[in-house]
């Protein structure tokens, strides 16, 4: 087992930086990659991202799912690129991806386009008046358009990873899969899930796991079990 397997991204979906700091301390060298989302942003999330990078040598995925007019997206991404973040999510709409790519410039920041959230199913898409079709079909089409617009990768559920990986446009691009749950764990609000090994086998480069780790009585043991499963995948 590779204790620092960067295929595992631990989601620090906690309300306070203090809790995230404690979790990162517990996980220590066993985890090399962390996700920081909107829930922590107003509570010092950006500063904590910098600390993880500069002080602890971790990789950081900033999950903001940006969506706005192109000029605002470009400006926001340009500012974020200066922090040295590794991955940043934006909505996978072509004009958003193009603006984000422009903002990232020559930095090493990778732009990851969101296809369809893993907490949504067809009934949710109907309520939002999203185009007809299967979830998987919409995900694959959005992924292809995001790649064509310059995305370095996409977010999709493990159930669509294989179909996205089969796209010619996916060559050399990243597939990041949330909605990953170890066998027997509570799916929570996720509706399109798979196990860590299943997600990797389907073509994912990174899996994102949060609650099964930080809600565990022993987060380090929970992370170790996932890492072991990845090593055997």
PASEBA-1860 file (N, C-alpha, C; in nm, 3 decimals):
! residues 233
1> XXXXXXXX> 0.084/-0.120/0.000/0.000/0.000/0.000/0.087/0.124/0.000 ~ 0.055/0.217/-0.091/0.125/0.345/-0.094/0.051/0.441/-0.002 ~ 0.114/0.476/0.112/0.045/0.557/0.212/0.014/0.696/0.163 ~ 0.083/0.744/0.058/0.058/0.878/0.007/0.001/0.872/-0.134 ~ -0.083/0.776/-0.160/-0.145/0.757/-0.291/-0.233/0.877/-0.323 ~ -0.192/0.956/-0.421/-0.264/1.080/-0.453/-0.393/1.056/-0.529 ~ -0.426/0.931/-0.558/-0.556/0.905/-0.617/-0.668/0.932/-0.517 ~ -0.637/0.926/-0.389/-0.736/0.957/-0.285/-0.729/1.105/-0.250
9> XXXXXXXX> -0.842/1.174/-0.269/-0.855/1.312/-0.224/-0.954/1.313/-0.109 ~ -0.910/1.357/0.008/-0.998/1.362/0.125/-1.069/1.496/0.128 ~ -1.203/1.491/0.129/-1.284/1.613/0.130/-1.296/1.666/0.273 ~ -1.246/1.786/0.293/-1.255/1.850/0.424/-1.385/1.931/0.431 ~ -1.496/1.861/0.422/-1.627/1.927/0.421/-1.674/1.952/0.563 ~ -1.595/2.028/0.635/-1.622/2.060/0.774/-1.650/2.209/0.786 ~ -1.731/2.250/0.884/-1.769/2.392/0.892/-1.660/2.485/0.942 ~ -1.562/2.432/1.013/-1.459/2.516/1.073/-1.320/2.466/1.036
17> XXXXXXXX> -1.229/2.562/1.018/-1.090/2.527/0.988/-1.028/2.447/1.101 ~ -1.069/2.475/1.225/-1.012/2.402/1.339/-1.035/2.253/1.327 ~ -1.157/2.214/1.286/-1.187/2.072/1.269/-1.108/2.012/1.154 ~ -1.091/2.087/1.045/-1.014/2.038/0.932/-0.867/2.023/0.968 ~ -0.817/2.118/1.045/-0.677/2.110/1.089/-0.654/1.986/1.174 ~ -0.749/1.959/1.263/-0.737/1.841/1.350/-0.741/1.713/1.267 ~ -0.830/1.709/1.167/-0.840/1.590/1.083/-0.711/1.570/1.003 ~ -0.659/1.677/0.944/-0.534/1.665/0.867/-0.420/1.619/0.955
25> XXXXXXXX> -0.421/1.665/1.080/-0.316/1.623/1.174/-0.330/1.474/1.204 ~ -0.454/1.426/1.220/-0.477/1.284/1.247/-0.433/1.197/1.129 ~ -0.460/1.244/1.009/-0.427/1.165/0.890/-0.278/1.168/0.859 ~ -0.213/1.278/0.896/-0.068/1.287/0.882/-0.017/1.259/0.742 ~ 0.087/1.178/0.732/0.151/1.149/0.604/0.073/1.048/0.520 ~ -0.035/0.992/0.575/-0.109/0.891/0.501/-0.190/0.950/0.386 ~ -0.219/1.081/0.393/-0.298/1.147/0.289/-0.219/1.264/0.234 ~ -0.215/1.274/0.101/-0.136/1.379/0.036/-0.220/1.482/-0.035
33> XXXXXXXX> -0.352/1.458/-0.048/-0.436/1.543/-0.132/-0.566/1.573/-0.058 ~ -0.603/1.701/-0.051/-0.724/1.742/0.020/-0.812/1.830/-0.067 ~ -0.943/1.820/-0.043/-1.040/1.907/-0.109/-1.098/2.005/-0.008 ~ -1.104/2.131/-0.048/-1.168/2.235/0.032/-1.282/2.293/-0.052 ~ -1.402/2.296/0.008/-1.519/2.341/-0.065/-1.578/2.470/-0.010 ~ -1.697/2.502/-0.059/-1.763/2.627/-0.022/-1.794/2.635/0.127 ~ -1.822/2.521/0.189/-1.862/2.522/0.329/-1.758/2.583/0.421 ~ -1.631/2.573/0.384/-1.526/2.626/0.469/-1.469/2.758/0.418
41> XXXXXXXX> -1.513/2.799/0.301/-1.449/2.914/0.237/-1.457/3.040/0.323 ~ -1.576/3.070/0.375/-1.593/3.192/0.454/-1.529/3.183/0.591 ~ -1.493/3.062/0.632/-1.433/3.043/0.763/-1.283/3.028/0.760 ~ -1.218/3.082/0.656/-1.073/3.075/0.646/-1.022/2.967/0.555 ~ -1.108/2.918/0.465/-1.069/2.807/0.379/-0.953/2.837/0.286 ~ -0.947/2.958/0.230/-0.838/2.990/0.138/-0.704/2.997/0.211 ~ -0.706/3.058/0.328/-0.582/3.064/0.407/-0.537/2.923/0.446 ~ -0.633/2.838/0.480/-0.599/2.701/0.518/-0.544/2.624/0.398
49> XXXXXXXX> -0.599/2.651/0.279/-0.546/2.588/0.158/-0.400/2.623/0.140 ~ -0.367/2.751/0.161/-0.228/2.794/0.151/-0.139/2.727/0.253 ~ -0.193/2.708/0.374/-0.116/2.641/0.480/-0.090/2.495/0.443 ~ -0.192/2.427/0.392/-0.173/2.288/0.352/-0.065/2.277/0.245 ~ -0.066/2.371/0.151/0.033/2.369/0.043/0.172/2.404/0.094 ~ 0.183/2.521/0.156/0.315/2.579/0.185/0.382/2.518/0.308 ~ 0.301/2.489/0.410/0.359/2.439/0.536/0.368/2.288/0.540 ~ 0.266/2.222/0.485/0.258/2.076/0.499/0.287/2.000/0.369
57> XXXXXXXX> 0.307/2.072/0.259/0.343/2.006/0.134/0.233/1.922/0.073 ~ 0.108/1.953/0.102/-0.004/1.876/0.047/-0.049/1.935/-0.086 ~ -0.120/1.855/-0.163/-0.188/1.905/-0.282/-0.329/1.945/-0.243 ~ -0.383/2.046/-0.312/-0.513/2.101/-0.274/-0.605/2.113/-0.395 ~ -0.726/2.065/-0.377/-0.834/2.073/-0.475/-0.936/2.172/-0.419 ~ -0.952/2.286/-0.485/-1.048/2.387/-0.442/-1.177/2.367/-0.520 ~ -1.279/2.323/-0.449/-1.405/2.284/-0.513/-1.507/2.396/-0.497 ~ -1.503/2.493/-0.589/-1.592/2.609/-0.579/-1.704/2.608/-0.683
65> XXXXXXXX> -1.692/2.524/-0.785/-1.796/2.513/-0.890/-1.837/2.652/-0.939 ~ -1.740/2.729/-0.983/-1.765/2.867/-1.022/-1.858/2.878/-1.142 ~ -1.946/2.977/-1.135/-2.038/3.005/-1.246/-2.074/3.153/-1.242 ~ -2.043/3.225/-1.349/-2.071/3.368/-1.356/-2.046/3.414/-1.498 ~ -2.047/3.544/-1.521/-2.014/3.593/-1.654/-1.865/3.568/-1.678 ~ -1.827/3.562/-1.803/-1.691/3.521/-1.839/-1.584/3.610/-1.776 ~ -1.607/3.742/-1.776/-1.505/3.832/-1.722/-1.481/3.807/-1.574 ~ -1.589/3.778/-1.500/-1.576/3.752/-1.357/-1.505/3.620/-1.332
73> XXXXXXXX> -1.539/3.518/-1.409/-1.472/3.388/-1.397/-1.323/3.403/-1.424 ~ -1.289/3.472/-1.530/-1.147/3.488/-1.566/-1.071/3.558/-1.453 ~ -1.130/3.665/-1.398/-1.063/3.739/-1.291/-1.049/3.655/-1.165 ~ -1.155/3.581/-1.130/-1.151/3.498/-1.010/-1.046/3.389/-1.021 ~ -1.041/3.324/-1.136/-0.945/3.216/-1.156/-0.803/3.270/-1.158 ~ -0.784/3.387/-1.215/-0.650/3.446/-1.215/-0.601/3.468/-1.072 ~ -0.690/3.514/-0.984/-0.652/3.535/-0.844/-0.623/3.404/-0.774 ~ -0.706/3.303/-0.799/-0.687/3.172/-0.735/-0.557/3.108/-0.783
81> XXXXXXXX> -0.522/3.128/-0.909/-0.400/3.068/-0.963/-0.276/3.117/-0.889 ~ -0.281/3.238/-0.835/-0.166/3.293/-0.764/-0.140/3.221/-0.632 ~ -0.243/3.154/-0.578/-0.228/3.084/-0.450/-0.149/2.955/-0.465 ~ -0.148/2.901/-0.586/-0.076/2.776/-0.609/-0.162/2.652/-0.591 ~ -0.295/2.668/-0.603/-0.387/2.555/-0.592/-0.362/2.457/-0.708 ~ -0.389/2.328/-0.685/-0.365/2.226/-0.787/-0.484/2.208/-0.881 ~ -0.604/2.190/-0.823/-0.725/2.169/-0.903/-0.832/2.270/-0.860 ~ -0.911/2.317/-0.957/-1.022/2.408/-0.929/-1.142/2.366/-1.013
89> XXXXXXXX> -1.258/2.357/-0.948/-1.379/2.324/-1.024/-1.453/2.449/-1.069 ~ -1.502/2.442/-1.193/-1.595/2.540/-1.247/-1.708/2.461/-1.313 ~ -1.820/2.524/-1.336/-1.924/2.454/-1.410/-1.872/2.423/-1.550 ~ -1.914/2.307/-1.604/-1.857/2.258/-1.728/-1.910/2.323/-1.854 ~ -1.989/2.430/-1.844/-2.040/2.499/-1.961/-1.922/2.557/-2.042 ~ -1.925/2.543/-2.173/-1.809/2.584/-2.254/-1.760/2.726/-2.228 ~ -1.850/2.824/-2.217/-1.803/2.961/-2.199/-1.737/2.980/-2.062 ~ -1.783/2.903/-1.962/-1.721/2.910/-1.829/-1.580/2.849/-1.834
97> XXXXXXXX> -1.570/2.733/-1.896/-1.440/2.665/-1.905/-1.340/2.750/-1.981 ~ -1.382/2.808/-2.092/-1.290/2.891/-2.171/-1.239/3.010/-2.089 ~ -1.330/3.075/-2.014/-1.290/3.189/-1.933/-1.195/3.146/-1.822 ~ -1.224/3.032/-1.760/-1.138/2.982/-1.652/-1.000/2.946/-1.706 ~ -0.997/2.885/-1.824/-0.869/2.848/-1.885/-0.785/2.974/-1.912 ~ -0.852/3.080/-1.956/-0.783/3.206/-1.981/-0.728/3.263/-1.850 ~ -0.808/3.254/-1.744/-0.764/3.306/-1.614/-0.647/3.228/-1.557 ~ -0.645/3.098/-1.580/-0.537/3.015/-1.528/-0.405/3.045/-1.597
105> XXXXXXXX> -0.412/3.089/-1.723/-0.292/3.129/-1.796/-0.187/3.020/-1.801 ~ -0.062/3.056/-1.771/0.050/2.963/-1.776/0.076/2.896/-1.640 ~ -0.012/2.919/-1.544/0.005/2.857/-1.412/-0.015/2.706/-1.421 ~ 0.015/2.638/-1.312/-0.004/2.493/-1.307/-0.144/2.454/-1.259 ~ -0.230/2.551/-1.235/-0.367/2.524/-1.192/-0.442/2.449/-1.301 ~ -0.505/2.338/-1.262/-0.583/2.260/-1.357/-0.731/2.290/-1.339 ~ -0.798/2.317/-1.450/-0.940/2.352/-1.450/-1.022/2.225/-1.470 ~ -1.110/2.198/-1.374/-1.193/2.077/-1.376/-1.339/2.116/-1.393
113> XXXXXXXX> -1.402/2.070/-1.501/-1.540/2.106/-1.530/-1.638/2.011/-1.464 ~ -1.739/2.068/-1.399/-1.845/1.987/-1.337/-1.946/1.948/-1.444 ~ -1.979/1.820/-1.450/-2.079/1.773/-1.547/-2.218/1.779/-1.485 ~ -2.255/1.675/-1.411/-2.382/1.673/-1.337/-2.351/1.629/-1.195 ~ -2.399/1.703/-1.097/-2.369/1.671/-0.958/-2.412/1.530/-0.923 ~ -2.331/1.461/-0.843/-2.361/1.322/-0.809/-2.478/1.309/-0.712 ~ -2.527/1.421/-0.659/-2.644/1.416/-0.571/-2.774/1.426/-0.649 ~ -2.766/1.438/-0.783/-2.885/1.458/-0.866/-2.919/1.333/-0.945
121> XXXXXXXX> -3.048/1.312/-0.965/-3.093/1.208/-1.057/-3.187/1.272/-1.158 ~ -3.252/1.189/-1.241/-3.333/1.243/-1.349/-3.447/1.330/-1.298 ~ -3.508/1.295/-1.185/-3.617/1.376/-1.132/-3.569/1.515/-1.093 ~ -3.446/1.522/-1.040/-3.389/1.653/-1.006/-3.363/1.735/-1.132 ~ -3.314/1.669/-1.236/-3.288/1.739/-1.361/-3.418/1.789/-1.424 ~ -3.524/1.709/-1.413/-3.654/1.751/-1.464/-3.701/1.877/-1.390 ~ -3.686/1.878/-1.258/-3.729/1.993/-1.178/-3.652/2.119/-1.215 ~ -3.530/2.101/-1.263/-3.446/2.215/-1.302/-3.457/2.246/-1.451
129> XXXXXXXX> -3.547/2.177/-1.521/-3.571/2.198/-1.664/-3.446/2.173/-1.747 ~ -3.367/2.073/-1.705/-3.249/2.034/-1.782/-3.294/1.947/-1.900 ~ -3.222/1.955/-2.010/-3.256/1.883/-2.132/-3.289/1.736/-2.103 ~ -3.382/1.680/-2.180/-3.419/1.540/-2.162/-3.303/1.448/-2.197 ~ -3.313/1.325/-2.146/-3.208/1.226/-2.170/-3.165/1.164/-2.039 ~ -3.084/1.062/-2.046/-3.036/0.995/-1.925/-2.928/1.080/-1.859 ~ -2.911/1.057/-1.727/-2.805/1.129/-1.656/-2.669/1.102/-1.721 ~ -2.645/0.974/-1.753/-2.515/0.937/-1.809/-2.492/1.003/-1.945
137> XXXXXXXX> -2.596/1.009/-2.027/-2.584/1.072/-2.158/-2.551/1.219/-2.148 ~ -2.616/1.287/-2.053/-2.591/1.430/-2.034/-2.449/1.451/-1.980 ~ -2.407/1.367/-1.887/-2.272/1.378/-1.832/-2.168/1.363/-1.941 ~ -2.182/1.263/-2.025/-2.083/1.238/-2.130/-2.078/1.354/-2.229 ~ -2.194/1.406/-2.266/-2.196/1.518/-2.360/-2.134/1.643/-2.299 ~ -2.165/1.671/-2.172/-2.106/1.787/-2.105/-1.955/1.770/-2.089 ~ -1.913/1.648/-2.061/-1.769/1.622/-2.050/-1.699/1.649/-2.182 ~ -1.755/1.600/-2.291/-1.694/1.621/-2.422/-1.683/1.770/-2.453
145> XXXXXXXX> -1.787/1.846/-2.422/-1.785/1.990/-2.451/-1.686/2.063/-2.361 ~ -1.675/2.018/-2.236/-1.578/2.079/-2.146/-1.436/2.053/-2.194 ~ -1.407/1.930/-2.236/-1.275/1.898/-2.288/-1.244/1.983/-2.412 ~ -1.340/1.993/-2.502/-1.321/2.070/-2.625/-1.294/2.218/-2.594 ~ -1.345/2.265/-2.480/-1.330/2.406/-2.442/-1.203/2.432/-2.363 ~ -1.125/2.326/-2.336/-0.996/2.345/-2.271/-0.986/2.296/-2.128 ~ -1.088/2.225/-2.078/-1.081/2.172/-1.941/-0.969/2.071/-1.929 ~ -0.898/2.076/-1.816/-0.793/1.977/-1.788/-0.852/1.847/-1.737
153> XXXXXXXX> -0.978/1.849/-1.700/-1.044/1.731/-1.649/-1.189/1.762/-1.620 ~ -1.261/1.660/-1.575/-1.403/1.679/-1.541/-1.435/1.606/-1.412 ~ -1.544/1.650/-1.352/-1.604/1.581/-1.239/-1.723/1.502/-1.290 ~ -1.728/1.374/-1.256/-1.846/1.295/-1.288/-1.860/1.185/-1.184 ~ -1.975/1.122/-1.179/-1.993/1.013/-1.083/-1.916/0.891/-1.132 ~ -1.885/0.797/-1.042/-1.816/0.674/-1.085/-1.894/0.596/-1.190 ~ -2.027/0.612/-1.191/-2.110/0.537/-1.284/-2.091/0.584/-1.428 ~ -2.042/0.707/-1.446/-2.020/0.758/-1.581/-1.873/0.763/-1.620
161> XXXXXXXX> -1.784/0.727/-1.528/-1.641/0.743/-1.554/-1.595/0.664/-1.677 ~ -1.643/0.543/-1.693/-1.598/0.461/-1.807/-1.640/0.523/-1.940 ~ -1.763/0.573/-1.946/-1.811/0.633/-2.070/-1.736/0.762/-2.101 ~ -1.703/0.839/-1.998/-1.625/0.962/-2.019/-1.484/0.926/-2.062 ~ -1.424/0.824/-1.999/-1.289/0.782/-2.035/-1.283/0.732/-2.179 ~ -1.395/0.680/-2.230/-1.397/0.629/-2.367/-1.399/0.740/-2.471 ~ -1.425/0.864/-2.429/-1.425/0.975/-2.523/-1.284/0.999/-2.578 ~ -1.268/1.017/-2.707/-1.135/1.049/-2.761/-1.077/1.174/-2.696
169> XXXXXXXX> -1.164/1.270/-2.662/-1.119/1.395/-2.603/-1.063/1.379/-2.463 ~ -1.087/1.264/-2.400/-1.044/1.245/-2.261/-0.896/1.207/-2.249 ~ -0.832/1.179/-2.361/-0.691/1.138/-2.355/-0.606/1.248/-2.291 ~ -0.532/1.211/-2.188/-0.447/1.305/-2.119/-0.521/1.397/-2.023 ~ -0.651/1.378/-2.004/-0.731/1.462/-1.915/-0.765/1.384/-1.787 ~ -0.799/1.456/-1.684/-0.830/1.396/-1.555/-0.979/1.367/-1.541 ~ -1.010/1.257/-1.474/-1.147/1.228/-1.431/-1.145/1.217/-1.280 ~ -1.222/1.304/-1.216/-1.230/1.309/-1.069/-1.370/1.267/-1.030
177> XXXXXXXX> -1.380/1.168/-0.942/-1.511/1.114/-0.906/-1.543/1.131/-0.758 ~ -1.640/1.217/-0.727/-1.701/1.215/-0.593/-1.804/1.102/-0.591 ~ -1.884/1.096/-0.485/-1.984/0.990/-0.479/-1.921/0.854/-0.462 ~ -1.802/0.849/-0.401/-1.734/0.721/-0.376/-1.758/0.681/-0.232 ~ -1.805/0.559/-0.213/-1.838/0.511/-0.080/-1.780/0.371/-0.060 ~ -1.700/0.351/0.044/-1.652/0.216/0.074/-1.770/0.121/0.094 ~ -1.750/-0.006/0.065/-1.857/-0.105/0.079/-1.919/-0.099/0.218 ~ -2.052/-0.093/0.221/-2.124/-0.095/0.348/-2.144/0.040/0.413
185> XXXXXXXX> -2.088/0.147/0.355/-2.102/0.279/0.417/-2.231/0.347/0.370 ~ -2.276/0.445/0.446/-2.398/0.518/0.418/-2.376/0.608/0.296 ~ -2.462/0.598/0.192/-2.444/0.684/0.074/-2.474/0.830/0.102 ~ -2.544/0.860/0.212/-2.577/0.998/0.244/-2.665/1.058/0.136 ~ -2.628/1.179/0.087/-2.709/1.245/-0.014/-2.664/1.213/-0.156 ~ -2.571/1.119/-0.169/-2.522/1.081/-0.301/-2.614/0.976/-0.363 ~ -2.647/0.992/-0.491/-2.740/0.902/-0.558/-2.673/0.814/-0.664 ~ -2.554/0.849/-0.708/-2.484/0.771/-0.811/-2.346/0.740/-0.757
193> XXXXXXXX> -2.333/0.626/-0.691/-2.211/0.596/-0.616/-2.145/0.467/-0.664 ~ -2.020/0.448/-0.618/-1.946/0.324/-0.641/-1.839/0.313/-0.534 ~ -1.778/0.196/-0.526/-1.668/0.176/-0.431/-1.541/0.241/-0.485 ~ -1.441/0.262/-0.399/-1.314/0.317/-0.448/-1.253/0.236/-0.562 ~ -1.247/0.104/-0.545/-1.189/0.019/-0.650/-1.271/0.025/-0.778 ~ -1.403/0.030/-0.762/-1.490/0.038/-0.879/-1.470/0.166/-0.957 ~ -1.452/0.277/-0.886/-1.431/0.406/-0.953/-1.300/0.407/-1.031 ~ -1.194/0.354/-0.970/-1.064/0.350/-1.038/-1.069/0.256/-1.158
201> XXXXXXXX> -1.134/0.143/-1.142/-1.146/0.048/-1.252/-1.223/0.108/-1.369 ~ -1.316/0.200/-1.338/-1.396/0.262/-1.443/-1.320/0.371/-1.518 ~ -1.204/0.412/-1.466/-1.124/0.511/-1.538/-1.096/0.639/-1.463 ~ -1.136/0.647/-1.335/-1.111/0.768/-1.257/-0.962/0.780/-1.225 ~ -0.913/0.904/-1.226/-0.776/0.932/-1.182/-0.771/0.961/-1.033 ~ -0.876/1.027/-0.982/-0.885/1.062/-0.841/-1.026/1.030/-0.791 ~ -1.033/0.982/-0.667/-1.162/0.966/-0.600/-1.167/1.064/-0.484 ~ -1.286/1.119/-0.458/-1.304/1.214/-0.348/-1.390/1.148/-0.241
209> XXXXXXXX> -1.336/1.139/-0.121/-1.407/1.075/-0.010/-1.403/1.170/0.109 ~ -1.520/1.196/0.168/-1.527/1.286/0.281/-1.585/1.222/0.406 ~ -1.717/1.216/0.411/-1.784/1.170/0.533/-1.743/1.031/0.581 ~ -1.723/0.932/0.492/-1.679/0.801/0.543/-1.547/0.807/0.619 ~ -1.468/0.911/0.595/-1.342/0.927/0.668/-1.361/1.015/0.791 ~ -1.409/1.139/0.772/-1.411/1.230/0.887/-1.523/1.202/0.987 ~ -1.622/1.122/0.947/-1.725/1.081/1.044/-1.686/0.952/1.116 ~ -1.579/0.889/1.073/-1.537/0.764/1.134/-1.479/0.789/1.274
217> XXXXXXXX> -1.495/0.690/1.361/-1.434/0.699/1.495/-1.283/0.699/1.485 ~ -1.229/0.643/1.376/-1.085/0.639/1.354/-1.059/0.680/1.209 ~ -1.051/0.810/1.181/-1.034/0.857/1.043/-0.911/0.800/0.974 ~ -0.801/0.786/1.047/-0.679/0.735/0.984/-0.696/0.591/0.939 ~ -0.765/0.511/1.020/-0.790/0.372/0.982/-0.886/0.366/0.863 ~ -0.985/0.456/0.860/-1.079/0.458/0.749/-1.008/0.495/0.618 ~ -0.917/0.594/0.625/-0.840/0.631/0.508/-0.748/0.517/0.465 ~ -0.687/0.450/0.562/-0.595/0.340/0.532/-0.668/0.228/0.460
225> XXXXXXXX> -0.792/0.200/0.500/-0.869/0.094/0.435/-0.896/0.129/0.290 ~ -0.926/0.257/0.263/-0.950/0.300/0.126/-0.823/0.292/0.044 ~ -0.712/0.337/0.102/-0.583/0.330/0.033/-0.544/0.187/0.000 ~ -0.574/0.096/0.091/-0.545/-0.045/0.065/-0.628/-0.098/-0.049 ~ -0.755/-0.057/-0.053/-0.842/-0.099/-0.163/-0.790/-0.044/-0.297 ~ -0.742/0.082/-0.295/-0.687/0.140/-0.416/-0.562/0.065/-0.462 ~ -0.479/0.027/-0.366/-0.357/-0.045/-0.401/-0.387/-0.178/-0.468 ~ -0.500/-0.238/-0.432/-0.538/-0.368/-0.488/-0.623/-0.354/-0.614
233> X> -0.661/-0.229/-0.646/-0.754/-0.209/-0.760/-0.687/-0.246/-0.892
END
